[in-house]
Amino acid sequence: MILPLLLGCLDPFPTDRHDLVDLRIAAMGIDAGGGPRRFVREGANAWSPTAPARTWEILEMGCDDAGCGSLPSGRFGLKVTGAAAAEEVGELRVEDDAELPALRGSSRVLGEAGASVALDVPDAAMVRWMAPVGEIAETDFAAMSYTGPVEADGTPTAGVWPLVALWMDGRGGNDWATFDVPIGVDGPFFAVGGRLFPVDTDLPGGPTTALTTLAATDDLTGFALTELVADDGMATRDFPCGSALEGASATGNWDPDSVIERACGRDEVVGARVRIAGEIVR
């Protein structure tokens, strides 16, 4: 199935924009260095065994002189091939004056059956919310209320449910983030940005850099952070898909969003001992 996806001036979703369907290019963007970015989903799970194949193509280059904007402009095409040869194509149009709308902050208030999430972004930004399950109700231009899935008897289904927020300047400047909502799941949690991972650890609360082993799970997240200990800078760690190497020192952290965004397949990272930066919250 091939669906056009325009992430410039047009509303970007040909299906209900709240729902993450089987194979979907949920978001596309480009950074100030000219590197293409994309958020691909494939089914309700927040992971795929292997990453969908993707191919970027420069369709047309626009203004690239100093003063023409903070982002390279032009038209960029993306083709994604997932399981069973399912296919999606998208086109990103970046205008000469496109900017990345800055996320200045966010808030998340958890409840027994869901959460409310609000973003602090420029008033001119367009915000879109997405979730694989549950119900979304937009309460303001950059705020929403989420109700998680329920059992047959109407009780909330326990789990960690990811919400995706996409914000755009309307000219091709796009950015996004995932905010996890735990329902019926006890902490403590290891927080990485908007992500929340239940952990079994004696580490004190607050910001920390830790070593952890990635273990497979059968839930929507697909993996867990196990054997979590403070990083002493000496222990050996792996650099699987999703690691960022910081220069020659190779002390980069692993990014858990690489799995949910399908840059990495879960099978590529499970079993790895990685360095991860975040915060212990209780």
Backbone as CSV, one residue per row, in Angstrom:
resi,resn,N_x,N_y,N_z,CA_x,CA_y,CA_z,C_x,C_y,C_z
1,MET,0.847,-1.195,0.000,0.000,0.000,0.000,0.877,1.238,0.000
2,ILE,0.632,2.164,-0.891,1.448,3.369,-0.997,0.551,4.580,-0.759
3,LEU,0.898,5.369,0.228,0.150,6.576,0.547,1.087,7.770,0.507
4,PRO,0.717,8.858,-0.158,1.557,10.056,-0.128,1.491,10.699,1.246
5,LEU,2.611,11.216,1.699,2.676,11.892,3.004,3.420,13.196,2.828
6,LEU,2.736,14.308,3.041,3.342,15.619,2.891,3.484,16.247,4.264
7,LEU,4.719,16.557,4.636,4.954,17.170,5.938,5.537,18.566,5.756
8,GLY,4.865,19.370,5.004,5.249,20.762,4.845,4.082,21.622,5.280
9,CYS,3.388,22.204,4.333,2.290,23.097,4.663,0.981,22.357,4.888
10,LEU,0.889,21.088,4.539,-0.371,20.380,4.582,-0.510,19.580,5.863
11,ASP,-1.783,19.327,6.247,-2.044,18.417,7.349,-1.481,17.059,6.943
12,PRO,-0.597,16.424,7.750,0.241,15.361,7.235,-0.356,13.972,7.193
13,PHE,-1.562,13.716,7.719,-1.982,12.343,7.865,-3.211,12.029,7.028
14,PRO,-3.112,11.092,6.068,-4.253,10.747,5.236,-5.280,9.907,5.984
15,THR,-4.899,9.208,7.054,-5.847,8.497,7.910,-6.026,9.313,9.183
16,ASP,-6.867,8.835,10.103,-7.070,9.551,11.363,-5.716,9.828,11.990
17,ARG,-5.395,11.089,12.171,-4.048,11.458,12.595,-3.747,11.067,14.032
18,HIS,-4.743,10.646,14.799,-4.483,10.209,16.162,-3.995,8.763,16.223
19,ASP,-4.267,7.975,15.192,-4.036,6.534,15.252,-2.758,6.139,14.536
20,LEU,-1.977,5.291,15.200,-0.786,4.722,14.577,-1.157,3.359,14.016
21,VAL,-1.175,3.257,12.685,-1.655,2.052,12.025,-0.493,1.143,11.675
22,ASP,-0.771,0.087,10.881,0.182,-1.013,10.697,1.596,-0.554,10.336
23,LEU,1.774,0.010,9.161,3.069,0.592,8.784,2.807,2.049,8.477
24,ARG,3.528,2.916,9.161,3.211,4.339,9.033,4.448,5.190,9.214
25,ILE,4.620,6.161,8.320,5.603,7.205,8.532,4.910,8.248,9.397
26,ALA,5.167,8.192,10.706,4.466,9.064,11.632,4.988,10.492,11.581
27,ALA,6.264,10.659,11.243,6.843,11.998,11.201,8.095,11.971,10.337
28,MET,8.377,13.091,9.703,9.597,13.275,8.932,10.167,14.643,9.262
29,GLY,11.479,14.756,9.214,12.101,16.036,9.477,13.520,16.057,8.970
30,ILE,14.157,17.205,9.156,15.549,17.366,8.748,16.217,18.270,9.779
31,ASP,17.462,17.954,10.114,18.140,18.775,11.118,18.957,19.879,10.450
32,ALA,19.525,20.756,11.272,20.235,21.919,10.732,21.450,21.517,9.916
33,GLY,21.980,20.331,10.163,23.114,19.851,9.387,22.723,19.208,8.079
34,GLY,21.437,19.126,7.799,20.976,18.552,6.540,20.655,17.084,6.618
35,GLY,20.758,16.491,7.808,20.486,15.073,7.949,18.993,14.783,8.020
36,PRO,18.511,13.788,7.264,17.089,13.446,7.298,16.744,12.689,8.580
37,ARG,15.547,12.899,9.087,15.060,12.230,10.284,13.667,11.690,9.984
38,ARG,13.318,10.571,10.609,11.989,10.023,10.393,11.567,9.197,11.592
39,PHE,10.265,9.151,11.815,9.672,8.341,12.871,8.730,7.369,12.178
40,VAL,9.131,6.107,12.140,8.337,5.070,11.483,7.708,4.183,12.545
41,ARG,6.444,3.838,12.366,5.775,2.873,13.232,5.334,1.694,12.382
42,GLU,5.222,0.534,13.012,4.810,-0.677,12.307,3.978,-1.529,13.266
43,GLY,2.659,-1.294,13.267,1.788,-2.008,14.176,1.680,-1.321,15.522
44,ALA,0.893,-1.927,16.429,0.625,-1.311,17.718,1.825,-1.359,18.650
45,ASN,2.682,-2.377,18.516,3.841,-2.465,19.395,4.794,-1.296,19.167
46,ALA,5.543,-0.965,20.202,6.528,0.110,20.112,7.877,-0.425,19.641
47,TRP,7.869,-1.523,18.895,9.108,-2.119,18.403,8.778,-3.047,17.242
48,SER,9.790,-3.321,16.439,9.745,-4.348,15.397,10.969,-5.231,15.581
49,PRO,10.890,-6.531,15.240,12.063,-7.398,15.397,13.285,-6.877,14.657
50,THR,13.074,-6.399,13.442,14.136,-5.771,12.654,13.618,-4.439,12.140
51,ALA,14.526,-3.521,11.897,14.123,-2.194,11.446,13.623,-2.248,10.007
52,PRO,12.511,-1.569,9.694,12.064,-1.493,8.304,13.140,-0.855,7.426
53,ALA,13.263,-1.353,6.217,14.208,-0.761,5.269,13.722,0.624,4.869
54,ARG,14.646,1.574,4.748,14.242,2.921,4.367,15.270,3.509,3.401
55,THR,14.761,4.307,2.467,15.603,4.954,1.460,15.198,6.411,1.336
56,TRP,16.171,7.315,1.514,15.940,8.743,1.346,16.416,9.178,-0.041
57,GLU,15.749,10.172,-0.597,16.132,10.719,-1.898,15.931,12.231,-1.883
58,ILE,16.927,12.963,-2.374,16.785,14.412,-2.543,16.057,14.648,-3.858
59,LEU,14.844,15.173,-3.781,14.047,15.416,-4.974,14.318,16.791,-5.571
60,GLU,14.603,17.759,-4.700,14.873,19.115,-5.174,15.550,19.889,-4.049
61,MET,16.680,20.498,-4.344,17.348,21.322,-3.340,16.882,22.763,-3.483
62,GLY,16.667,23.404,-2.342,16.223,24.783,-2.342,17.335,25.708,-1.927
63,CYS,16.986,26.735,-1.195,17.947,27.744,-0.764,18.915,27.145,0.254
64,ASP,20.208,27.319,0.036,21.188,26.810,0.992,22.215,27.882,1.356
65,ASP,21.900,29.160,1.045,22.808,30.254,1.378,22.600,30.693,2.819
66,ALA,23.606,31.325,3.391,23.485,31.868,4.740,22.350,32.885,4.777
67,GLY,21.540,32.818,5.806,20.425,33.732,5.941,19.138,33.240,5.326
68,CYS,19.181,32.063,4.692,17.970,31.527,4.063,17.133,30.695,5.024
69,GLY,17.524,30.621,6.274,16.809,29.811,7.241,17.773,28.876,7.952
70,SER,17.309,28.307,9.044,18.189,27.442,9.827,18.221,26.012,9.310
71,LEU,17.327,25.667,8.379,17.265,24.308,7.847,17.515,24.316,6.340
72,PRO,18.188,23.284,5.821,18.295,23.143,4.365,16.897,22.984,3.772
73,SER,16.602,23.693,2.705,15.268,23.636,2.125,15.266,22.758,0.887
74,GLY,14.058,22.402,0.444,13.907,21.569,-0.733,12.839,20.519,-0.531
75,ARG,12.847,19.495,-1.396,11.908,18.380,-1.286,12.715,17.092,-1.105
76,PHE,12.286,16.284,-0.143,13.000,15.062,0.204,12.015,13.905,0.243
77,GLY,12.351,12.808,-0.404,11.463,11.657,-0.465,11.949,10.541,0.431
78,LEU,11.023,9.786,0.993,11.340,8.652,1.848,10.485,7.467,1.435
79,LYS,11.128,6.307,1.306,10.433,5.056,1.031,10.768,4.078,2.144
80,VAL,9.737,3.472,2.743,9.900,2.532,3.847,9.249,1.218,3.466
81,THR,9.979,0.118,3.655,9.455,-1.215,3.388,9.491,-2.010,4.683
82,GLY,8.329,-2.469,5.118,8.229,-3.185,6.373,7.997,-4.666,6.179
83,ALA,7.365,-5.292,7.171,7.090,-6.718,7.125,6.149,-7.045,5.971
84,ALA,6.311,-8.238,5.419,5.466,-8.723,4.315,5.471,-7.763,3.132
85,ALA,6.607,-7.061,2.953,6.809,-6.155,1.816,5.831,-4.975,1.813
86,ALA,5.187,-4.699,2.942,4.336,-3.500,3.022,5.191,-2.271,2.773
87,GLU,4.620,-1.275,2.117,5.412,-0.119,1.698,4.677,1.183,1.949
88,GLU,5.415,2.184,2.394,4.906,3.537,2.553,5.906,4.498,1.928
89,VAL,5.405,5.559,1.322,6.276,6.604,0.794,5.822,7.938,1.360
90,GLY,6.769,8.831,1.550,6.456,10.158,2.061,7.323,11.205,1.394
91,GLU,6.839,12.427,1.409,7.602,13.541,0.852,7.644,14.668,1.879
92,LEU,8.830,15.137,2.173,9.039,16.245,3.101,9.390,17.493,2.304
93,ARG,8.583,18.528,2.457,8.838,19.802,1.786,9.290,20.814,2.831
94,VAL,10.490,21.321,2.664,11.058,22.276,3.610,11.194,23.619,2.901
95,GLU,10.471,24.623,3.395,10.520,25.952,2.790,11.804,26.676,3.217
96,ASP,12.113,27.761,2.467,13.348,28.502,2.741,13.384,29.088,4.149
97,ASP,12.218,29.417,4.718,12.189,30.061,6.026,11.782,29.092,7.144
98,ALA,11.914,27.791,6.908,11.519,26.810,7.913,12.416,26.882,9.145
99,GLU,11.817,26.689,10.297,12.536,26.666,11.565,12.071,25.459,12.373
100,LEU,12.929,24.978,13.269,12.517,23.937,14.191,11.817,24.597,15.387
101,PRO,10.515,24.374,15.568,9.837,24.975,16.725,10.420,24.401,18.013
102,ALA,10.944,25.254,18.851,11.639,24.796,20.050,10.651,24.252,21.074
103,LEU,10.937,23.070,21.611,10.197,22.547,22.745,10.835,23.124,24.003
104,ARG,10.121,24.058,24.630,10.679,24.754,25.781,10.437,24.013,27.088
105,GLY,9.528,23.060,27.059,9.245,22.274,28.245,7.988,21.455,28.037
106,SER,7.674,20.599,28.992,6.477,19.774,28.909,6.032,19.416,30.321
107,SER,4.768,19.043,30.447,4.239,18.566,31.721,3.401,17.328,31.469
108,ARG,3.406,16.421,32.436,2.652,15.179,32.323,2.059,14.869,33.704
109,VAL,0.736,14.777,33.762,0.046,14.467,35.010,-0.608,13.105,34.848
110,LEU,-0.178,12.135,35.664,-0.659,10.776,35.544,-1.902,10.562,36.392
111,GLY,-2.830,9.734,35.888,-4.016,9.335,36.620,-4.141,7.823,36.623
112,GLU,-5.194,7.312,37.236,-5.371,5.866,37.330,-5.657,5.234,35.975
113,ALA,-6.277,5.975,35.065,-6.674,5.401,33.780,-6.042,6.102,32.588
114,GLY,-5.155,7.068,32.819,-4.564,7.790,31.706,-3.682,8.910,32.182
115,ALA,-3.646,10.004,31.414,-2.775,11.129,31.753,-3.177,12.342,30.939
116,SER,-2.729,13.499,31.379,-2.804,14.712,30.578,-1.377,15.169,30.312
117,VAL,-1.128,15.607,29.092,0.209,16.041,28.678,0.075,17.390,27.982
118,ALA,0.983,18.306,28.304,0.992,19.626,27.674,2.415,19.974,27.259
119,LEU,2.551,20.606,26.112,3.842,21.044,25.602,3.939,22.562,25.682
120,ASP,5.140,23.043,25.913,5.419,24.473,25.835,6.184,24.715,24.546
121,VAL,5.456,25.074,23.492,6.032,25.345,22.179,5.534,26.708,21.713
122,PRO,6.179,27.293,20.704,5.706,28.581,20.190,4.244,28.524,19.778
123,ASP,3.520,29.631,19.965,2.094,29.672,19.668,1.798,29.356,18.207
124,ALA,2.751,29.629,17.333,2.524,29.401,15.903,2.699,27.946,15.504
125,ALA,3.196,27.117,16.398,3.430,25.715,16.064,2.113,24.958,15.967
126,MET,2.082,23.961,15.067,0.959,23.038,14.990,1.368,21.764,15.718
127,VAL,0.512,21.274,16.599,0.827,20.090,17.393,-0.137,18.978,17.032
128,ARG,0.400,17.780,16.811,-0.389,16.598,16.504,-0.041,15.514,17.515
129,TRP,-1.054,14.797,18.008,-0.872,13.734,18.988,-1.236,12.401,18.366
130,MET,-0.493,11.347,18.729,-0.743,10.020,18.191,-0.540,8.982,19.287
131,ALA,-1.237,7.862,19.176,-1.081,6.755,20.116,-1.472,5.459,19.420
132,PRO,-0.831,4.336,19.769,-1.191,3.065,19.147,-2.483,2.470,19.696
133,VAL,-2.817,2.779,20.964,-4.039,2.281,21.593,-4.571,3.371,22.516
134,GLY,-5.800,3.219,22.985,-6.383,4.213,23.869,-7.033,5.348,23.094
135,GLU,-7.492,6.360,23.833,-8.219,7.471,23.242,-7.554,8.801,23.577
136,ILE,-7.507,9.694,22.582,-6.908,11.018,22.737,-7.989,12.079,22.591
137,ALA,-7.979,13.051,23.487,-8.846,14.223,23.369,-7.970,15.457,23.499
138,GLU,-7.918,16.271,22.450,-7.114,17.480,22.486,-7.848,18.549,23.296
139,THR,-7.165,19.099,24.292,-7.774,20.067,25.212,-7.295,21.488,24.977
140,ASP,-6.232,21.675,24.230,-5.707,22.986,23.875,-4.830,22.768,22.649
141,PHE,-4.276,23.843,22.096,-3.508,23.677,20.859,-2.269,22.827,21.075
142,ALA,-1.771,22.751,22.313,-0.577,21.959,22.588,-0.763,21.084,23.834
143,ALA,-2.005,20.675,24.085,-2.289,19.864,25.266,-3.326,18.806,24.914
144,MET,-3.308,17.704,25.656,-4.240,16.619,25.388,-4.516,15.828,26.654
145,SER,-5.612,15.082,26.605,-5.968,14.145,27.667,-6.015,12.753,27.053
146,TYR,-5.377,11.809,27.715,-5.283,10.446,27.185,-5.942,9.462,28.138
147,THR,-6.763,8.575,27.580,-7.349,7.475,28.331,-6.830,6.176,27.750
148,GLY,-6.211,5.357,28.593,-5.611,4.121,28.122,-6.643,3.055,27.805
149,PRO,-6.194,1.924,27.244,-7.119,0.834,26.911,-7.720,0.214,28.165
150,VAL,-8.857,-0.460,27.995,-9.549,-1.063,29.121,-9.829,-2.532,28.844
151,GLU,-10.026,-3.288,29.929,-10.399,-4.694,29.827,-11.890,-4.808,29.508
152,ALA,-12.354,-6.045,29.309,-13.756,-6.271,28.966,-14.705,-5.774,30.052
153,ASP,-14.231,-5.799,31.309,-15.082,-5.343,32.400,-14.971,-3.845,32.655
154,GLY,-14.221,-3.127,31.810,-14.095,-1.689,31.928,-12.957,-1.200,32.785
155,THR,-12.190,-2.094,33.412,-11.057,-1.674,34.226,-9.871,-1.328,33.339
156,PRO,-9.049,-0.357,33.750,-7.892,0.023,32.933,-6.930,-1.140,32.743
157,THR,-6.397,-1.263,31.546,-5.409,-2.286,31.238,-4.036,-1.820,31.694
158,ALA,-3.387,-2.627,32.531,-2.065,-2.262,33.034,-1.032,-2.310,31.910
159,GLY,-0.138,-1.337,31.922,0.931,-1.306,30.929,1.551,0.070,30.870
160,VAL,2.574,0.197,30.028,3.199,1.492,29.757,2.848,1.847,28.321
161,TRP,2.064,2.899,28.150,1.495,3.234,26.850,2.158,4.504,26.302
162,PRO,2.742,4.432,25.097,3.460,5.593,24.547,2.549,6.535,23.762
163,LEU,2.710,7.827,24.004,2.050,8.870,23.233,3.109,9.599,22.422
164,VAL,2.807,9.896,21.184,3.740,10.611,20.315,3.200,12.010,20.066
165,ALA,4.027,13.011,20.314,3.685,14.400,20.013,4.562,14.874,18.858
166,LEU,3.949,15.421,17.842,4.641,15.995,16.686,4.280,17.468,16.620
167,TRP,5.294,18.338,16.570,5.017,19.767,16.439,5.755,20.306,15.222
168,MET,5.089,21.244,14.512,5.548,21.684,13.191,5.385,23.187,13.048
169,ASP,6.253,23.793,12.238,6.107,25.218,11.966,5.259,25.480,10.725
170,GLY,4.792,24.419,10.054,3.964,24.567,8.863,4.745,24.789,7.597
171,ARG,6.068,24.861,7.698,6.919,25.090,6.522,7.973,23.992,6.369
172,GLY,7.802,22.914,7.107,8.734,21.793,6.998,9.652,21.647,8.186
173,GLY,9.563,22.553,9.162,10.347,22.412,10.379,9.583,21.567,11.386
174,ASN,9.980,20.317,11.548,9.228,19.365,12.346,10.104,18.746,13.439
175,ASP,9.510,18.496,14.588,10.204,17.776,15.654,9.161,16.980,16.423
176,TRP,9.599,16.022,17.238,8.658,15.141,17.917,9.293,14.522,19.152
177,ALA,8.439,13.927,19.984,8.908,13.244,21.186,7.849,12.238,21.615
178,THR,8.282,11.230,22.374,7.381,10.222,22.915,7.253,10.420,24.422
179,PHE,6.016,10.341,24.915,5.737,10.465,26.344,5.028,9.198,26.808
180,ASP,5.678,8.427,27.676,5.083,7.189,28.176,4.087,7.475,29.292
181,VAL,3.012,6.686,29.314,1.999,6.778,30.367,1.885,5.417,31.047
182,PRO,2.412,5.268,32.272,2.254,3.999,32.989,0.888,3.945,33.677
183,ILE,0.177,2.857,33.474,-1.116,2.642,34.112,-1.052,1.307,34.849
184,GLY,-1.262,1.336,36.159,-1.208,0.103,36.943,0.176,-0.498,37.021
185,VAL,1.195,0.295,36.789,2.589,-0.152,36.832,3.318,0.686,37.871
186,ASP,3.923,0.024,38.836,4.625,0.726,39.907,6.053,1.081,39.510
187,GLY,6.557,2.188,40.077,7.949,2.584,39.898,8.835,1.830,40.863
188,PRO,10.094,2.234,40.974,10.645,3.437,40.349,10.777,3.282,38.838
189,PHE,10.957,4.446,38.180,11.130,4.474,36.741,12.468,5.123,36.414
190,PHE,13.070,4.658,35.313,14.220,5.349,34.738,13.664,6.197,33.606
191,ALA,13.728,7.522,33.772,13.168,8.452,32.802,14.253,8.922,31.847
192,VAL,13.989,8.811,30.555,14.867,9.335,29.511,13.999,10.253,28.652
193,GLY,14.108,11.565,28.854,13.200,12.476,28.186,11.778,12.169,28.653
194,GLY,10.889,11.929,27.714,9.520,11.591,28.046,9.272,10.110,28.255
195,ARG,10.303,9.282,28.087,10.150,7.839,28.253,10.279,7.448,29.717
196,LEU,9.489,6.441,30.148,9.517,5.934,31.509,9.655,4.413,31.482
197,PHE,10.751,3.901,32.056,11.010,2.472,32.074,11.003,1.976,33.516
198,PRO,10.081,1.051,33.895,10.116,0.488,35.246,11.439,-0.236,35.476
199,VAL,12.065,0.005,36.629,13.357,-0.608,36.927,13.375,-1.114,38.370
200,ASP,14.210,-2.097,38.604,14.468,-2.615,39.944,15.879,-2.178,40.309
201,THR,15.987,-1.135,41.122,17.299,-0.570,41.411,17.304,0.108,42.774
202,ASP,18.467,0.149,43.386,18.672,0.875,44.633,19.298,2.238,44.398
203,LEU,19.465,2.634,43.149,20.058,3.935,42.863,19.176,5.039,43.424
204,PRO,19.774,6.090,43.964,18.971,7.194,44.507,18.266,7.947,43.389
205,GLY,17.212,8.693,43.773,16.497,9.474,42.791,17.329,10.609,42.243
206,GLY,16.939,11.106,41.081,17.637,12.220,40.459,18.393,11.813,39.212
207,PRO,19.022,12.798,38.546,19.768,12.521,37.313,20.893,11.525,37.553
208,THR,21.090,10.640,36.597,22.153,9.655,36.726,22.528,9.125,35.352
209,THR,23.737,8.650,35.249,24.185,7.896,34.084,24.449,6.481,34.556
210,ALA,23.867,5.518,33.874,23.892,4.148,34.361,24.302,3.189,33.263
211,LEU,24.667,1.985,33.698,24.853,0.858,32.799,23.679,-0.081,32.988
212,THR,23.178,-0.620,31.892,22.043,-1.526,31.976,22.133,-2.556,30.850
213,THR,21.546,-3.723,31.104,21.439,-4.764,30.082,20.020,-4.748,29.538
214,LEU,19.871,-4.744,28.214,18.566,-4.697,27.571,18.013,-6.113,27.444
215,ALA,16.867,-6.350,28.067,16.246,-7.672,28.055,14.920,-7.611,27.310
216,ALA,14.604,-8.668,26.561,13.366,-8.716,25.792,12.165,-8.905,26.710
217,THR,11.065,-8.240,26.377,9.793,-8.423,27.071,8.698,-8.626,26.034
218,ASP,7.556,-9.151,26.486,6.446,-9.418,25.569,5.416,-8.292,25.559
219,ASP,5.712,-7.182,26.229,4.749,-6.094,26.286,4.932,-5.139,25.115
220,LEU,4.188,-4.031,25.153,4.222,-3.088,24.047,5.588,-2.434,23.887
221,THR,6.302,-2.172,25.003,7.629,-1.553,24.926,8.629,-2.481,24.254
222,GLY,8.585,-3.769,24.585,9.430,-4.749,23.910,10.752,-5.044,24.564
223,PHE,11.185,-4.208,25.491,12.445,-4.464,26.185,12.400,-3.794,27.547
224,ALA,13.270,-4.255,28.440,13.357,-3.697,29.786,14.806,-3.386,30.102
225,LEU,15.000,-2.451,31.032,16.332,-2.099,31.515,16.608,-2.945,32.759
226,THR,17.519,-3.894,32.656,17.819,-4.788,33.774,19.258,-4.571,34.245
227,GLU,19.564,-5.068,35.440,20.916,-4.974,36.007,21.420,-3.532,35.942
228,LEU,20.581,-2.613,36.399,20.888,-1.193,36.317,21.797,-0.779,37.476
229,VAL,22.969,-0.241,37.149,23.925,0.224,38.152,24.510,1.553,37.687
230,ALA,25.022,2.328,38.629,25.670,3.596,38.280,26.895,3.330,37.414
231,ASP,27.091,4.154,36.409,28.250,4.010,35.522,29.491,4.575,36.208
232,ASP,30.505,3.735,36.362,31.741,4.199,36.989,32.777,4.632,35.963
233,GLY,32.420,4.592,34.693,33.339,5.007,33.638,34.388,3.979,33.289
234,MET,34.361,2.835,33.963,35.393,1.827,33.749,34.853,0.548,33.118
235,ALA,33.618,0.191,33.419,33.080,-1.087,32.965,32.915,-1.106,31.446
236,THR,33.049,-2.278,30.870,32.875,-2.450,29.431,31.401,-2.346,29.064
237,ARG,31.113,-1.701,27.961,29.740,-1.607,27.479,29.723,-1.809,25.967
238,ASP,28.546,-2.141,25.474,28.378,-2.384,24.044,27.882,-1.118,23.356
239,PHE,28.027,-1.081,22.046,27.554,0.048,21.243,26.661,-0.491,20.121
240,PRO,25.456,-0.950,20.494,24.555,-1.487,19.474,23.899,-0.370,18.690
241,CYS,23.054,-0.738,17.766,22.270,0.245,17.023,21.575,1.178,18.002
242,GLY,21.646,2.483,17.734,21.047,3.473,18.608,22.027,4.142,19.537
243,SER,23.314,3.723,19.505,24.326,4.373,20.335,24.893,5.574,19.600
244,ALA,25.212,6.607,20.370,25.848,7.799,19.812,27.278,7.850,20.324
245,LEU,28.233,7.756,19.431,29.643,7.795,19.822,30.094,9.250,19.870
246,GLU,30.583,9.657,21.013,31.002,11.039,21.224,32.504,11.172,20.980
247,GLY,32.866,11.323,19.718,34.272,11.492,19.378,35.083,10.220,19.590
248,ALA,36.385,10.397,19.696,37.290,9.254,19.784,37.162,8.499,21.104
249,SER,36.580,9.167,22.124,36.476,8.506,23.422,35.429,7.397,23.428
250,ALA,34.524,7.414,22.447,33.504,6.375,22.305,32.758,6.143,23.611
251,THR,32.322,7.220,24.230,31.579,7.114,25.484,30.108,7.480,25.276
252,GLY,29.600,7.191,24.102,28.244,7.619,23.786,27.184,6.851,24.543
253,ASN,26.019,7.487,24.699,24.889,6.870,25.361,24.010,6.150,24.354
254,TRP,23.238,5.182,24.844,22.264,4.504,23.995,20.938,5.231,24.072
255,ASP,20.258,5.384,22.933,19.009,6.119,22.849,17.847,5.143,22.726
256,PRO,16.994,5.016,23.751,15.881,4.065,23.660,14.867,4.424,22.592
257,ASP,14.807,5.688,22.164,13.880,6.063,21.104,14.243,5.438,19.764
258,SER,15.481,4.953,19.626,15.874,4.330,18.361,15.046,3.088,18.065
259,VAL,14.502,2.445,19.115,13.666,1.257,18.918,12.243,1.650,18.579
260,ILE,11.662,2.578,19.339,10.270,2.956,19.096,10.118,3.672,17.752
261,GLU,11.175,4.358,17.289,11.116,5.047,16.006,11.542,4.157,14.845
262,ARG,11.867,2.905,15.141,12.237,1.896,14.142,13.538,2.195,13.422
263,ALA,14.404,3.005,14.021,15.761,3.114,13.486,16.530,1.837,13.771
264,CYS,16.151,1.142,14.856,16.773,-0.125,15.251,15.682,-1.167,15.460
265,GLY,15.957,-2.391,15.054,15.082,-3.493,15.404,15.391,-3.968,16.817
266,ARG,14.366,-4.489,17.510,14.608,-4.943,18.873,15.665,-6.037,18.914
267,ASP,15.682,-6.925,17.918,16.646,-8.028,17.918,18.088,-7.535,17.819
268,GLU,18.271,-6.305,17.352,19.621,-5.750,17.219,20.191,-5.255,18.542
269,VAL,19.324,-5.045,19.545,19.789,-4.412,20.775,19.626,-5.285,22.011
270,VAL,18.693,-6.239,21.996,18.458,-7.073,23.171,19.715,-7.866,23.518
271,GLY,20.067,-7.862,24.786,21.277,-8.530,25.263,22.467,-7.609,25.392
272,ALA,22.375,-6.416,24.833,23.501,-5.476,24.889,23.595,-4.840,26.273
273,ARG,24.823,-4.579,26.700,25.097,-3.840,27.930,25.430,-2.418,27.509
274,VAL,24.561,-1.448,27.858,24.678,-0.113,27.294,24.781,0.933,28.390
275,ARG,25.268,2.088,27.994,25.321,3.264,28.853,24.107,4.120,28.520
276,ILE,23.382,4.588,29.540,22.165,5.335,29.310,22.085,6.474,30.318
277,ALA,21.682,7.640,29.851,21.605,8.822,30.721,20.146,9.193,30.932
278,GLY,19.795,9.445,32.191,18.413,9.806,32.487,18.259,10.221,33.933
279,GLU,17.117,9.840,34.511,16.799,10.238,35.873,15.966,9.165,36.548
280,ILE,16.283,8.836,37.777,15.483,7.919,38.577,14.341,8.710,39.199
281,VAL,13.089,8.298,38.898,11.931,8.943,39.496,11.117,7.903,40.245
282,ARG,10.573,8.291,41.382,9.853,7.337,42.243,8.423,7.811,42.486
